[in-house]
């Protein structure tokens, strides 16, 4: 895989899925999604 075909995007601070006010919420917000698209 060529490096120019890899895209990284951090959304943790701008698009949390749960509140960062609790430990459980911060745990939910610690996530990684990997999407592979075939040519």
N, CA, C and O atoms as a Tripos MOL2 file, in Angstrom:
@<TRIPOS>MOLECULE
protein
  156   155    39     0     0
PROTEIN
NO_CHARGES

@<TRIPOS>ATOM
      1 N           0.8480   -1.1630    0.0000 N.3       1 UNK1
      2 CA          0.0000    0.0000    0.0000 C.3       1 UNK1
      3 C           0.8990    1.2330    0.0000 C.2       1 UNK1
      4 O           1.8270    1.3380    0.8020 O.2       1 UNK1
      5 N           0.6210    2.1400   -0.8850 N.am      2 UNK2
      6 CA          1.4150    3.3600   -0.9720 C.3       2 UNK2
      7 C           1.0390    4.3250    0.1480 C.2       2 UNK2
      8 O          -0.1280    4.4470    0.5210 O.2       2 UNK2
      9 N           2.0400    4.9970    0.6670 N.am      3 UNK3
     10 CA          1.8240    5.9380    1.7700 C.3       3 UNK3
     11 C           0.8250    7.0330    1.4010 C.2       3 UNK3
     12 O           0.0480    7.4630    2.2520 O.2       3 UNK3
     13 N           0.8320    7.4890    0.1520 N.am      4 UNK4
     14 CA         -0.0850    8.5680   -0.2540 C.3       4 UNK4
     15 C          -1.5460    8.1090   -0.3020 C.2       4 UNK4
     16 O          -2.4520    8.9310   -0.4390 O.2       4 UNK4
     17 N          -1.7700    6.8020   -0.1910 N.am      5 UNK5
     18 CA         -3.1350    6.2730   -0.1740 C.3       5 UNK5
     19 C          -3.6670    6.0530    1.2400 C.2       5 UNK5
     20 O          -4.7720    5.5400    1.4130 O.2       5 UNK5
     21 N          -2.8980    6.4340    2.2370 N.am      6 UNK6
     22 CA         -3.3050    6.2680    3.6310 C.3       6 UNK6
     23 C          -3.7390    7.6200    4.1790 C.2       6 UNK6
     24 O          -3.0250    8.6140    4.0460 O.2       6 UNK6
     25 N          -4.9050    7.6470    4.7900 N.am      7 UNK7
     26 CA         -5.4340    8.8920    5.3490 C.3       7 UNK7
     27 C          -5.6820    8.6930    6.8440 C.2       7 UNK7
     28 O          -6.3080    7.7150    7.2510 O.2       7 UNK7
     29 N          -5.1930    9.6150    7.6470 N.am      8 UNK8
     30 CA         -5.4180    9.6060    9.0900 C.3       8 UNK8
     31 C          -6.2820   10.7990    9.4490 C.2       8 UNK8
     32 O          -6.1120   11.8890    8.9030 O.2       8 UNK8
     33 N          -7.2070   10.5870   10.3680 N.am      9 UNK9
     34 CA         -8.0700   11.6850   10.7870 C.3       9 UNK9
     35 C          -8.4260   11.4820   12.2550 C.2       9 UNK9
     36 O          -9.0010   10.4580   12.6220 O.2       9 UNK9
     37 N          -8.0910   12.4390   13.0780 N.am     10 UNK10
     38 CA         -8.4220   12.3750   14.4960 C.3      10 UNK10
     39 C          -9.6790   13.1780   14.7880 C.2      10 UNK10
     40 O          -9.7480   14.3690   14.4830 O.2      10 UNK10
     41 N         -10.6730   12.5250   15.3800 N.am     11 UNK11
     42 CA        -11.9410   13.1960   15.6620 C.3      11 UNK11
     43 C         -12.3030   13.1660   17.1440 C.2      11 UNK11
     44 O         -13.3650   13.6520   17.5320 O.2      11 UNK11
     45 N         -11.4430   12.6090   17.9570 N.am     12 UNK12
     46 CA        -11.7600   12.4310   19.3720 C.3      12 UNK12
     47 C         -12.1820   13.6880   20.1030 C.2      12 UNK12
     48 O         -13.1360   13.6540   20.8810 O.2      12 UNK12
     49 N         -11.4990   14.7920   19.8750 N.am     13 UNK13
     50 CA        -11.8350   16.0120   20.6120 C.3      13 UNK13
     51 C         -12.9770   16.7900   19.9690 C.2      13 UNK13
     52 O         -13.6300   17.5860   20.6430 O.2      13 UNK13
     53 N         -13.2300   16.5770   18.6790 N.am     14 UNK14
     54 CA        -14.2760   17.3550   18.0010 C.3      14 UNK14
     55 C         -15.5710   16.5850   17.8030 C.2      14 UNK14
     56 O         -16.6340   17.1940   17.6790 O.2      14 UNK14
     57 N         -15.5060   15.2560   17.7710 N.am     15 UNK15
     58 CA        -16.7070   14.4450   17.5500 C.3      15 UNK15
     59 C         -16.7550   13.2420   18.4960 C.2      15 UNK15
     60 O         -16.7530   12.0970   18.0420 O.2      15 UNK15
     61 N         -16.7970   13.4920   19.7970 N.am     16 UNK16
     62 CA        -16.8640   12.3690   20.7370 C.3      16 UNK16
     63 C         -18.2210   11.6650   20.6380 C.2      16 UNK16
     64 O         -19.2300   12.3060   20.3440 O.2      16 UNK16
     65 N         -18.2510   10.3490   20.8820 N.am     17 UNK17
     66 CA        -19.5070    9.6040   20.8690 C.3      17 UNK17
     67 C         -20.1350    9.5540   22.2600 C.2      17 UNK17
     68 O         -21.2910    9.1590   22.4100 O.2      17 UNK17
     69 N         -19.3770    9.9510   23.2670 N.am     18 UNK18
     70 CA        -19.8540    9.9530   24.6480 C.3      18 UNK18
     71 C         -19.2170   11.1330   25.3800 C.2      18 UNK18
     72 O         -18.2960   11.7700   24.8690 O.2      18 UNK18
     73 N         -19.7150   11.4110   26.5670 N.am     19 UNK19
     74 CA        -19.1900   12.5120   27.3660 C.3      19 UNK19
     75 C         -17.7790   12.2010   27.8530 C.2      19 UNK19
     76 O         -17.4890   11.0760   28.2580 O.2      19 UNK19
     77 N         -16.9180   13.1890   27.8120 N.am     20 UNK20
     78 CA        -15.5640   13.0240   28.3430 C.3      20 UNK20
     79 C         -15.5070   13.3370   29.8380 C.2      20 UNK20
     80 O         -14.4230   13.3790   30.4180 O.2      20 UNK20
     81 N         -16.6600   13.5550   30.4630 N.am     21 UNK21
     82 CA        -16.7130   13.8810   31.8870 C.3      21 UNK21
     83 C         -16.6190   12.6450   32.7800 C.2      21 UNK21
     84 O         -16.4050   12.7660   33.9860 O.2      21 UNK21
     85 N         -16.7770   11.4550   32.1920 N.am     22 UNK22
     86 CA        -16.7140   10.2310   32.9870 C.3      22 UNK22
     87 C         -15.6610    9.2900   32.4050 C.2      22 UNK22
     88 O         -15.2900    9.3940   31.2360 O.2      22 UNK22
     89 N         -15.1940    8.3790   33.2410 N.am     23 UNK23
     90 CA        -14.2250    7.3880   32.7770 C.3      23 UNK23
     91 C         -14.8380    6.5130   31.6910 C.2      23 UNK23
     92 O         -14.1780    6.2020   30.7000 O.2      23 UNK23
     93 N         -16.0880    6.1150   31.8690 N.am     24 UNK24
     94 CA        -16.7560    5.2700   30.8710 C.3      24 UNK24
     95 C         -16.8780    6.0000   29.5350 C.2      24 UNK24
     96 O         -16.6740    5.4020   28.4790 O.2      24 UNK24
     97 N         -17.2060    7.2740   29.5810 N.am     25 UNK25
     98 CA        -17.3210    8.0620   28.3570 C.3      25 UNK25
     99 C         -15.9870    8.2020   27.6460 C.2      25 UNK25
    100 O         -15.9090    8.0640   26.4250 O.2      25 UNK25
    101 N         -14.9490    8.4730   28.4010 N.am     26 UNK26
    102 CA        -13.6100    8.5870   27.7960 C.3      26 UNK26
    103 C         -13.1820    7.2630   27.1720 C.2      26 UNK26
    104 O         -12.5230    7.2460   26.1330 O.2      26 UNK26
    105 N         -13.5580    6.1500   27.8100 N.am     27 UNK27
    106 CA        -13.2450    4.8290   27.2580 C.3      27 UNK27
    107 C         -13.9560    4.6290   25.9240 C.2      27 UNK27
    108 O         -13.3580    4.1160   24.9780 O.2      27 UNK27
    109 N         -15.2220    5.0260   25.8390 N.am     28 UNK28
    110 CA        -15.9710    4.9160   24.5780 C.3      28 UNK28
    111 C         -15.3510    5.7700   23.4810 C.2      28 UNK28
    112 O         -15.3610    5.3870   22.3110 O.2      28 UNK28
    113 N         -14.8160    6.9140   23.8530 N.am     29 UNK29
    114 CA        -14.2500    7.8330   22.8690 C.3      29 UNK29
    115 C         -12.8800    7.3940   22.3670 C.2      29 UNK29
    116 O         -12.3860    7.9230   21.3720 O.2      29 UNK29
    117 N         -12.2700    6.4410   23.0400 N.am     30 UNK30
    118 CA        -10.9750    5.9090   22.6080 C.3      30 UNK30
    119 C         -11.2380    4.7820   21.6250 C.2      30 UNK30
    120 O         -11.3810    3.6250   22.0210 O.2      30 UNK30
    121 N         -11.3030    5.1160   20.3500 N.am     31 UNK31
    122 CA        -11.6550    4.1190   19.3510 C.3      31 UNK31
    123 C         -10.8720    4.3470   18.0640 C.2      31 UNK31
    124 O         -10.3490    5.4330   17.8140 O.2      31 UNK31
    125 N         -10.8080    3.3120   17.2700 N.am     32 UNK32
    126 CA        -10.1280    3.3680   15.9750 C.3      32 UNK32
    127 C         -11.0350    2.6960   14.9550 C.2      32 UNK32
    128 O         -11.5820    1.6240   15.2150 O.2      32 UNK32
    129 N         -11.1930    3.3130   13.8120 N.am     33 UNK33
    130 CA        -11.9220    2.7050   12.7030 C.3      33 UNK33
    131 C         -10.9660    2.5720   11.5290 C.2      33 UNK33
    132 O         -10.2380    3.5070   11.1940 O.2      33 UNK33
    133 N         -10.9770    1.4180   10.9180 N.am     34 UNK34
    134 CA        -10.1500    1.1860    9.7380 C.3      34 UNK34
    135 C         -11.0820    0.7990    8.5960 C.2      34 UNK34
    136 O         -11.8460   -0.1600    8.7050 O.2      34 UNK34
    137 N         -11.0150    1.5430    7.5110 N.am     35 UNK35
    138 CA        -11.8430    1.2720    6.3410 C.3      35 UNK35
    139 C         -10.9120    1.0290    5.1640 C.2      35 UNK35
    140 O         -10.0520    1.8540    4.8550 O.2      35 UNK35
    141 N         -11.0940   -0.1070    4.5150 N.am     36 UNK36
    142 CA        -10.2850   -0.4180    3.3340 C.3      36 UNK36
    143 C         -11.2130   -0.4590    2.1270 C.2      36 UNK36
    144 O         -12.2630   -1.1000    2.1590 O.2      36 UNK36
    145 N         -10.8160    0.2260    1.0720 N.am     37 UNK37
    146 CA        -11.6090    0.2660   -0.1530 C.3      37 UNK37
    147 C         -10.7530   -0.3030   -1.2810 C.2      37 UNK37
    148 O          -9.6630    0.1990   -1.5560 O.2      37 UNK37
    149 N         -11.2480   -1.3410   -1.9240 N.am     38 UNK38
    150 CA        -10.5030   -1.9640   -3.0230 C.3      38 UNK38
    151 C         -10.6530   -1.1360   -4.2930 C.2      38 UNK38
    152 O         -11.7090   -0.5580   -4.5540 O.2      38 UNK38
    153 N          -9.5840   -1.0890   -5.0720 N.am     39 UNK39
    154 CA         -9.6400   -0.3950   -6.3650 C.3      39 UNK39
    155 C         -10.3290   -1.2470   -7.4000 C.2      39 UNK39
    156 O         -10.4700   -0.8290   -8.5490 O.2      39 UNK39
@<TRIPOS>BOND
     1     1     2 1
     2     2     3 1
     3     3     4 2
     4     3     5 am
     5     5     6 1
     6     6     7 1
     7     7     8 2
     8     7     9 am
     9     9    10 1
    10    10    11 1
    11    11    12 2
    12    11    13 am
    13    13    14 1
    14    14    15 1
    15    15    16 2
    16    15    17 am
    17    17    18 1
    18    18    19 1
    19    19    20 2
    20    19    21 am
    21    21    22 1
    22    22    23 1
    23    23    24 2
    24    23    25 am
    25    25    26 1
    26    26    27 1
    27    27    28 2
    28    27    29 am
    29    29    30 1
    30    30    31 1
    31    31    32 2
    32    31    33 am
    33    33    34 1
    34    34    35 1
    35    35    36 2
    36    35    37 am
    37    37    38 1
    38    38    39 1
    39    39    40 2
    40    39    41 am
    41    41    42 1
    42    42    43 1
    43    43    44 2
    44    43    45 am
    45    45    46 1
    46    46    47 1
    47    47    48 2
    48    47    49 am
    49    49    50 1
    50    50    51 1
    51    51    52 2
    52    51    53 am
    53    53    54 1
    54    54    55 1
    55    55    56 2
    56    55    57 am
    57    57    58 1
    58    58    59 1
    59    59    60 2
    60    59    61 am
    61    61    62 1
    62    62    63 1
    63    63    64 2
    64    63    65 am
    65    65    66 1
    66    66    67 1
    67    67    68 2
    68    67    69 am
    69    69    70 1
    70    70    71 1
    71    71    72 2
    72    71    73 am
    73    73    74 1
    74    74    75 1
    75    75    76 2
    76    75    77 am
    77    77    78 1
    78    78    79 1
    79    79    80 2
    80    79    81 am
    81    81    82 1
    82    82    83 1
    83    83    84 2
    84    83    85 am
    85    85    86 1
    86    86    87 1
    87    87    88 2
    88    87    89 am
    89    89    90 1
    90    90    91 1
    91    91    92 2
    92    91    93 am
    93    93    94 1
    94    94    95 1
    95    95    96 2
    96    95    97 am
    97    97    98 1
    98    98    99 1
    99    99   100 2
   100    99   101 am
   101   101   102 1
   102   102   103 1
   103   103   104 2
   104   103   105 am
   105   105   106 1
   106   106   107 1
   107   107   108 2
   108   107   109 am
   109   109   110 1
   110   110   111 1
   111   111   112 2
   112   111   113 am
   113   113   114 1
   114   114   115 1
   115   115   116 2
   116   115   117 am
   117   117   118 1
   118   118   119 1
   119   119   120 2
   120   119   121 am
   121   121   122 1
   122   122   123 1
   123   123   124 2
   124   123   125 am
   125   125   126 1
   126   126   127 1
   127   127   128 2
   128   127   129 am
   129   129   130 1
   130   130   131 1
   131   131   132 2
   132   131   133 am
   133   133   134 1
   134   134   135 1
   135   135   136 2
   136   135   137 am
   137   137   138 1
   138   138   139 1
   139   139   140 2
   140   139   141 am
   141   141   142 1
   142   142   143 1
   143   143   144 2
   144   143   145 am
   145   145   146 1
   146   146   147 1
   147   147   148 2
   148   147   149 am
   149   149   150 1
   150   150   151 1
   151   151   152 2
   152   151   153 am
   153   153   154 1
   154   154   155 1
   155   155   156 2
@<TRIPOS>SUBSTRUCTURE
     1 UNK1         2 RESIDUE 1 A UNK
     2 UNK2         6 RESIDUE 1 A UNK
     3 UNK3        10 RESIDUE 1 A UNK
     4 UNK4        14 RESIDUE 1 A UNK
     5 UNK5        18 RESIDUE 1 A UNK
     6 UNK6        22 RESIDUE 1 A UNK
     7 UNK7        26 RESIDUE 1 A UNK
     8 UNK8        30 RESIDUE 1 A UNK
     9 UNK9        34 RESIDUE 1 A UNK
    10 UNK10       38 RESIDUE 1 A UNK
    11 UNK11       42 RESIDUE 1 A UNK
    12 UNK12       46 RESIDUE 1 A UNK
    13 UNK13       50 RESIDUE 1 A UNK
    14 UNK14       54 RESIDUE 1 A UNK
    15 UNK15       58 RESIDUE 1 A UNK
    16 UNK16       62 RESIDUE 1 A UNK
    17 UNK17       66 RESIDUE 1 A UNK
    18 UNK18       70 RESIDUE 1 A UNK
    19 UNK19       74 RESIDUE 1 A UNK
    20 UNK20       78 RESIDUE 1 A UNK
    21 UNK21       82 RESIDUE 1 A UNK
    22 UNK22       86 RESIDUE 1 A UNK
    23 UNK23       90 RESIDUE 1 A UNK
    24 UNK24       94 RESIDUE 1 A UNK
    25 UNK25       98 RESIDUE 1 A UNK
    26 UNK26      102 RESIDUE 1 A UNK
    27 UNK27      106 RESIDUE 1 A UNK
    28 UNK28      110 RESIDUE 1 A UNK
    29 UNK29      114 RESIDUE 1 A UNK
    30 UNK30      118 RESIDUE 1 A UNK
    31 UNK31      122 RESIDUE 1 A UNK
    32 UNK32      126 RESIDUE 1 A UNK
    33 UNK33      130 RESIDUE 1 A UNK
    34 UNK34      134 RESIDUE 1 A UNK
    35 UNK35      138 RESIDUE 1 A UNK
    36 UNK36      142 RESIDUE 1 A UNK
    37 UNK37      146 RESIDUE 1 A UNK
    38 UNK38      150 RESIDUE 1 A UNK
    39 UNK39      154 RESIDUE 1 A UNK
